[in-house]
Amino acid sequence: MPQVSRVVIGKSLAGELASELDQLKEMGQLRFLRTIDGPQQAHTSLQGQPILLLCSNNYLGFANHPQLRARSRAATEIYGCSAGASRLISGTMGLHVELEEKIANFKKTPQALLFNSGYVANLAILTTLVGTGDVIYSDALNHASIVDGCRLSRAQLKIYRHCDVEHLEDLLQNSAAGFRRRLIVTDSVFSMDGDIAPLPGISELARKYDAVLVVDDAHATGVLGCGGRGSAEHFGLDYNDIDIQMGTLGKALGSCGAYVAGASQYIDYLVNKARSLIYSTALPPAALGASLAAIDLLVAEPEIVSHLRSLTDYFRCGLKRLGIAVCDDPTPIIPVVVGDPNKTMELSAWFLEQGVFIQGIRPPTVASGQSLLRVTISADLTHADLDMVLALFAERRKDFS
């Protein structure tokens, strides 16, 4: 009988899931996977068809850069395909230490620590440094990994309005006592809208109210600052102003993995307490070699950051000339609001038919009524590429609010 019961329950669950998927389809929110056949670069192939890629986070065009590929191959030839264990067992290799030292130097912090992804890095920070009896102040539009980390931390959570420093201070003032630790967490560049958090004001509040400031620099590393060092360089801040910086190696830096950078006390504590570090096999040599090459390349050729910004400004100005409302933030993330999710996905499909891959973003990633085309610019695009895309936007101008 118990075995039969389990089968019935399983069939019932499958039916419920199928019904929910049908509802998602009706609402224009059903997701599916598309397969890129070629490398991650501006001109590539999707399911056998040549496309221009404008929805990747490969901002600097490093993902298929020959120097990264060469260092990745060399690391594999010397060190093999896997780290073989977690960092605290036998998984810490010379390449891990070399990359952590290079990241700390690049971010101008005392230390850095590698994680396998930005998602698990944020979970590690938030579930390790705070817990029951503590409080987290989080921006309303923070990334899902921050949201999940806040939930799992068991700390009390206070949400402040997006980039609203005054609201953040109100919350800090009204919860001045009764908590063991206080932590403020924010994205620096918000992944859907491309806008930038007012970090100088937030940092000032963190010092004023004795709170630890955690900044997710995933979409700022390689993008902001003259040398691509991220939001701290952009605002002229240092590690005394931002306690903990998290960033990824798989976006602008074209590789895989993530880091946490900050004072040694934070890093050493994470080494001892962060479950996602302790219980995960360490990053493989190939990813480490590529990441080392990416940082070396960025340090040697910082002008690529200026080139990316120039292309971004060119495209943003082109959209404005068409009368399409876009933000003015100096990041390569350019959201074009459509509103209706079905219309958004219809437009995304139409652009793809023209050979341009721009992904539509729908709830719950964005708020209801705010579905958008998320255009991302990469440094390996040309002005001719962007002119072609602008001509397509002009053709569908009436579809944008």
Secondary structure, DSSP 4 states (H G I P E B T S, - for coil): -HHHHHHHHHHHHHHHHHHHHHHHHHTT-------B-S-SSSEEEETTEEEEE-S-S-TTS-TT-HHHHHHHHHHHHHH-S---SBIIIII--HHHHHHHHHHHHHHT-SEEEEES-HHHHHHHHHHHH--TT-EEEEETT--HHHHHHHHHH-SEEEEEPTT-HHHHHHHHHHT-SS-S-EEEEEESB-TTT--B--HHHHHHHHHHTT-EEEEE-TTTTTTSSTTS--HHHHHT--TTTSSEEEEESSSTT-SS-EEEEE-HHHHHHHHHH-HHHHTSBPPPHHHHHHHHHHHHHHHH-THHHHHHHHHHHHHHHHHHHTT------SSSEEEEEEE-HHHHHHHHHHHHHTTEE-EEE-TTTS-TT-EEEEEE--TT--HHHHHHHHHHHHHTGGG--
